[in-house]
Amino acid sequence: MKALQILFIALFLSTYLVQAQKLAMVKEKDLVGYIDQSGEYVIQPKFEKALSFSGKFAGAEKDGKWGYINTSGEWAIQPEYDRVKDFNSGIALVLKDDQWNYIDASGKVLETPVPDKYYDFNDGVAIFRKEDKIGLLGTDGKFILEPKFDEIKNFWDGRAKVRNGELWGMIDKKGELTIPTEYDEIGRYNKNGLWGKKGEDLGIFVDGNLKVVSGIDKVWDFRDGSTLTYARSNKKMGFLNNKGEWVIEPRFDKARAFKNGLAPVANGKSWGYINEKGEEVISFEYKDAEIFADNGLAPVKIKDWGFVNKSGSLVIPAEYDISVGFAFFQSGEDKGFIDGLARIKTKKGWGFLDEKGKVIGDQWYKNAENFVDTSQ
């Protein structure tokens, strides 16, 4: 009985580890392969062209035709297409004989209609254009929202900006308006807050209504990690909360978002970090600075880029270039560490640093993309 229990636990753990696997596409010489977060090759470099994984599949090319490989590097969908796009919600767009179609994970062509201007699915929803109007399709190929808007932006946190004429509003994934189309500008939705502009009035939405903040001429999108965002007044930057109140009065020349209780700000050409009371925590001594990652490390620039902790100690030497972090479903705004690894570049090529500043696998590549969760 005990042996059976041990076997069950081992099987469970092995399944979990496979499901939790994250892979990064790397290019060595002229061939593409995929590594895990230890730096070991899971798929040896053997493709001339390939894409990062989107869930369990990655597009790859063989003899001029594209298909999809699985996380073992085997063909899950044979290479027979002229172009392929990422899988999302179990569906991908493929081009064959000048015709775009949606396929499922088995390669079956779906009856879901594809308009002349095609769109990927995004978390179960695809934008659909019919004549001059845009609506929403579900994965079953049926309309969630009949085409009625002039423009629909991508969904973020379950909301999307929509436009009719010159005015903007916001919908949910059911296609229902959460904010009427009566605003000249509107921010990207975040559960922590949202800004909008109506005429000359610029402010923050509070309980569905726009609270005007006097004197501001620009406000930036709220982000995960803080209920504060930065705004500009009289050419100076400060921070508003999601009630439309100044928490830190505008007195900085530049600013970026709060994360882990700290935000990078600049006076003149010098960057440092403040806390949510506006107090200096890390001195203004850097040429540039980015937001903190979840692991409590932030990129700072002296001549090149290194990383400081929340106490301001330079824990990874400033000898790298850093890249914009873009992983699947991420906003693409973070630089530095994502899930404990930072994509960096030197004269040797591209690589990944762990939190101790060690290059994983002690390996440099001609190119390297960010890690993607292949369990989705």
C-alpha positions in Angstrom: 0.0 0.0 0.0 2.8 2.4 1.0 4.6 1.6 -2.3 1.4 2.5 -4.2 1.2 5.8 -2.4 4.8 6.6 -3.2 4.2 5.7 -6.8 1.1 7.9 -6.9 3.0 10.9 -5.4 5.9 10.4 -7.8 3.5 10.4 -10.8 1.8 13.4 -9.5 5.0 15.4 -9.0 6.3 14.4 -12.4 3.1 15.4 -14.0 3.1 18.7 -12.1 6.7 19.5 -13.2 5.9 18.8 -16.8 2.8 21.0 -16.6 4.8 23.8 -14.9 7.6 23.7 -17.4 8.7 27.0 -18.9 10.7 27.2 -22.1 12.6 29.9 -23.9 13.4 30.0 -27.6 17.1 30.5 -28.2 19.2 30.8 -31.4 22.6 29.3 -31.5 24.6 30.0 -34.7 21.8 29.8 -37.3 19.5 27.2 -35.6 16.7 27.6 -33.1 16.1 25.4 -30.0 14.5 25.7 -26.6 15.9 25.7 -23.1 14.4 25.2 -19.7 15.0 27.6 -16.7 18.2 25.7 -15.7 19.7 26.5 -19.1 19.5 22.9 -20.3 18.3 22.2 -23.9 14.9 20.5 -23.9 14.8 20.8 -27.7 18.1 20.9 -29.4 18.7 23.6 -32.0 17.4 22.1 -35.3 15.0 24.6 -36.8 16.0 27.4 -39.1 12.8 29.3 -38.2 10.5 28.9 -35.2 8.3 30.8 -32.8 8.2 30.9 -29.0 5.8 28.5 -27.4 2.2 29.6 -27.0 1.0 27.2 -24.4 1.9 23.6 -25.4 2.8 24.3 -29.0 5.3 26.4 -31.0 5.2 27.2 -34.6 8.2 25.8 -36.6 9.3 25.6 -40.2 10.5 22.7 -42.2 11.3 22.9 -46.0 9.5 26.2 -46.3 6.3 25.0 -44.6 5.1 25.7 -41.1 3.5 23.4 -38.5 3.5 23.1 -34.7 5.9 21.2 -32.4 5.2 20.0 -28.9 7.4 20.4 -25.9 9.4 17.3 -26.9 10.2 18.8 -30.2 8.0 16.4 -32.1 5.5 17.5 -34.8 2.1 17.9 -33.2 0.6 19.4 -36.3 2.5 18.6 -39.5 4.2 21.4 -41.5 1.8 22.1 -44.3 1.1 25.8 -43.9 2.5 29.0 -45.5 2.2 30.9 -42.2 1.0 30.1 -38.7 0.2 32.2 -35.6 0.2 31.5 -31.9 -2.2 29.2 -30.2 -4.6 31.0 -27.8 -7.7 29.5 -26.1 -6.9 26.2 -28.0 -7.2 27.9 -31.4 -4.7 29.2 -33.9 -4.8 31.0 -37.3 -3.0 29.3 -40.2 -2.5 30.3 -43.8 -2.7 27.7 -46.6 -3.3 28.3 -50.3 -4.0 32.1 -49.7 -6.8 31.2 -47.2 -6.7 31.9 -43.5 -8.5 29.4 -41.2 -8.8 28.7 -37.5 -7.6 25.3 -36.4 -7.8 23.4 -33.1 -5.0 21.6 -31.3 -5.5 18.5 -33.4 -5.1 20.5 -36.6 -8.8 20.3 -37.5 -10.0 23.2 -39.5 -12.9 24.9 -37.7 -16.0 26.4 -39.2 -15.3 29.6 -37.3 -15.4 32.4 -40.0 -12.3 34.4 -40.7 -12.8 37.9 -42.0 -10.5 39.6 -44.5 -8.8 41.4 -41.6 -8.1 38.4 -39.3 -7.6 38.5 -35.5 -6.1 36.0 -33.0 -8.2 34.8 -30.2 -7.4 36.4 -26.8 -8.5 34.5 -23.8 -11.5 33.0 -25.4 -12.5 36.0 -27.5 -11.6 37.2 -31.1 -12.4 40.5 -32.7 -14.4 40.1 -35.9 -14.8 42.8 -38.7 -17.9 42.8 -40.9 -18.0 45.5 -43.5 -17.2 48.7 -41.5 -18.1 47.4 -38.0 -16.4 45.2 -35.4 -17.8 42.7 -33.0 -16.7 39.7 -31.0 -16.5 35.9 -31.7 -16.4 33.1 -29.2 -14.4 29.9 -29.6 -17.6 28.2 -30.7 -17.6 30.4 -33.8 -20.7 32.3 -32.7 -21.0 36.0 -32.1 -20.7 37.2 -28.5 -21.3 40.7 -29.8 -22.7 41.5 -33.3 -20.4 44.0 -35.2 -21.5 47.4 -34.0 -18.3 49.3 -33.0 -15.8 51.2 -35.2 -12.9 49.8 -33.2 -12.2 47.3 -30.4 -8.8 47.2 -28.7 -7.3 44.1 -27.1 -8.7 42.9 -23.8 -6.9 43.5 -20.6 -8.1 42.1 -17.3 -11.4 41.2 -19.0 -12.1 44.7 -20.4 -11.5 46.3 -23.8 -11.7 49.8 -25.1 -14.2 50.4 -27.8 -14.8 53.3 -30.2 -17.8 54.7 -32.1 -17.0 57.7 -34.2 -14.5 59.8 -32.2 -15.6 58.7 -28.7 -14.4 55.8 -26.5 -16.0 53.5 -23.9 -15.3 50.1 -22.5 -16.9 46.6 -22.7 -16.6 43.3 -20.9 -16.2 39.9 -22.5 -19.9 39.6 -22.8 -19.9 42.6 -25.1 -21.7 44.7 -22.6 -20.8 48.3 -22.0 -19.2 49.0 -18.7 -18.4 52.6 -19.6 -20.5 54.4 -22.2 -18.8 55.6 -25.5 -18.7 59.2 -24.6 -15.1 59.9 -23.8 -12.4 61.5 -25.9 -9.7 59.2 -24.4 -9.7 56.3 -22.0 -6.9 54.3 -20.4 -6.1 50.6 -20.5 -8.2 48.8 -18.0 -6.7 47.6 -14.7 -8.5 46.5 -11.6 -6.4 49.0 -9.6 -7.8 52.0 -11.5 -8.7 53.7 -14.8 -8.3 57.2 -16.3 -10.4 59.0 -18.9 -10.8 62.3 -20.7 -14.0 64.1 -21.7 -13.5 67.4 -23.4 -11.0 69.3 -21.4 -11.7 67.2 -18.3 -9.1 64.6 -17.4 -9.3 62.4 -14.3 -9.9 59.0 -12.7 -13.0 56.8 -12.9 -14.5 56.4 -9.4 -17.6 54.2 -9.1 -18.1 54.5 -12.8 -18.0 58.2 -12.9 -15.1 60.4 -14.1 -13.6 62.4 -11.2 -11.8 65.4 -12.7 -8.3 66.2 -11.4 -7.6 69.9 -11.8 -4.4 71.0 -13.5 -3.2 67.7 -15.0 -2.4 67.4 -18.7 -1.5 63.7 -18.8 -2.0 60.6 -16.7 -0.6 57.1 -17.2 -2.2 53.7 -17.0 -2.6 52.0 -13.6 -0.7 48.7 -13.3 -0.7 45.6 -11.2 1.1 46.1 -7.9 -0.2 49.5 -6.8 -3.4 51.6 -6.6 -1.2 54.6 -7.5 -0.4 55.9 -10.9 1.7 58.8 -12.1 0.4 62.0 -13.7 1.8 65.3 -15.0 0.9 68.8 -13.9 2.9 72.0 -14.9 5.6 69.8 -16.4 6.2 68.0 -13.1 5.3 64.4 -12.2 3.5 63.2 -9.1 1.2 60.3 -8.1 -2.5 59.9 -7.9 -4.5 57.2 -6.1 -7.5 55.5 -7.7 -9.8 58.0 -6.0 -8.3 60.8 -8.1 -6.4 62.3 -5.1 -2.8 63.5 -5.1 -0.8 61.2 -2.8 2.5 62.5 -3.9 2.4 66.1 -5.2 4.0 66.7 -8.7 7.6 67.6 -8.1 9.7 65.2 -10.2 10.9 65.5 -13.8 10.2 61.8 -14.7 8.5 58.9 -13.1 7.6 55.2 -13.5 5.2 52.9 -11.7 5.2 51.7 -8.1 6.0 48.0 -7.5 6.8 46.5 -4.1 6.1 49.9 -2.5 8.8 51.7 -4.5 8.8 53.8 -7.7 11.7 55.1 -9.8 11.7 58.9 -10.3 14.1 61.4 -11.7 15.2 65.0 -10.9 17.1 66.3 -13.8 19.1 63.4 -15.2 19.5 61.5 -12.0 17.2 58.6 -11.0 16.4 57.2 -7.6 13.5 55.6 -5.8 10.7 56.8 -3.5 8.2 55.1 -1.2 4.5 55.7 -1.3 4.9 58.6 1.1 7.1 60.3 -1.4 10.2 59.8 0.7 13.6 59.1 -0.9 14.6 55.5 -0.2 17.3 54.9 -2.8 19.5 57.9 -3.6 19.3 59.8 -6.9 22.6 58.5 -8.5 21.6 56.6 -11.6 21.4 57.5 -15.2 18.2 55.5 -15.5 16.1 53.2 -13.4 13.2 50.7 -14.0 10.5 49.3 -11.7 11.0 46.5 -9.2 10.2 43.0 -10.1 8.3 40.6 -7.8 11.6 39.3 -6.5 12.6 42.7 -5.1 15.3 43.5 -7.7 15.2 46.5 -10.1 17.4 47.4 -13.0 19.5 50.6 -12.7 21.9 52.2 -15.1 25.4 53.5 -14.3 27.2 53.1 -17.6 25.5 49.8 -18.3 22.7 48.1 -16.4 22.9 46.2 -13.1 20.4 45.4 -10.3 19.7 46.9 -6.9 17.7 45.4 -4.0 15.0 47.4 -2.1 17.8 48.7 0.3 19.6 50.3 -2.6 22.5 47.9 -2.6 23.9 47.0 -6.1 23.6 43.2 -5.9 24.3 42.5 -9.6 27.1 44.5 -11.2 26.2 47.1 -13.8 27.7 45.4 -16.9 24.7 44.4 -19.0 22.1 45.6 -21.4 18.6 44.7 -20.5 15.6 44.0 -22.7 11.9 44.6 -22.5 10.3 41.6 -20.9 7.4 40.2 -22.9 5.9 36.9 -22.0 2.7 35.5 -23.2 -0.2 37.5 -21.8 2.1 40.1 -20.3 1.9 43.8 -21.0 5.4 43.9 -22.2 6.3 46.9 -20.0 8.6 45.2 -17.5 12.4 45.2 -17.9 14.6 43.0 -15.9 13.5 40.0 -13.9 10.4 37.9 -14.8 9.8 34.8 -12.8 13.2 34.9 -11.3 15.2 35.3 -14.5 16.4 38.4 -16.4 17.1 38.5 -20.1 20.3 40.4 -20.7 22.9 41.1 -23.4 26.6 41.6 -23.5 29.2 41.5 -26.3 29.1 37.7 -25.9 25.4 37.6 -26.9 22.1 37.1 -25.2 21.6 35.2 -22.0 19.6 34.9 -18.7 20.7 35.9 -15.2 19.4 34.3 -12.1 18.8 36.3 -8.9 22.4 35.8 -7.7 23.7 37.2 -11.0 24.8 33.9 -12.4 24.3 33.3 -16.1 22.1 30.2 -16.4 23.9 27.3 -18.1 26.9 29.6 -18.4 25.7 30.0 -22.0 25.3 32.9 -24.5 23.1 32.9 -27.6 22.8 34.7 -30.9 19.3 35.5 -29.7 17.0 34.5 -26.8 13.4 35.2 -26.1 11.6 35.2 -22.8 10.4 32.1 -21.0 6.9 30.9 -21.7 4.7 28.7 -19.5 3.9 25.7 -21.7 1.2 24.3 -19.4 -1.5 26.6 -20.7 
